[in-house]
C-alpha cells in the first residue's frame, strides 16, 4: 500500500520520535524534507510521554524511531521508507 500526499500535506500517521538536535534525527528530517514529506516530530528529550511511546513501539531509547500508520522503523532505512512513501 502506498500512502500519497502533496508536498505540503502531512502524511496521515507519520511521527518521528527523536531528539531534535541529534544527528540521526537531522538525517531523517533531511530525508523527509527532500521528499516533501511533512511529519509530526515527537521530541523525546522534552516530552516524557513521547519517550515512553517510542519505547513501547520499538524497545529503543536512543535511536530515532519512525511511525507511519502501523509500521515502525528504527533508524533511517531509505529503501524501506521509499516503499511506503509517495
Buried (B, 14 or more C-beta within 10 A) or exposed (E): EEBEBEEEEEBEEBBBBBBEEBEBBBBBBEBBEEBEBBBEBBBBEEBEEBBEBBBEBBEBEEBBBBBBEEBBBBBBEEEBBEEBBE
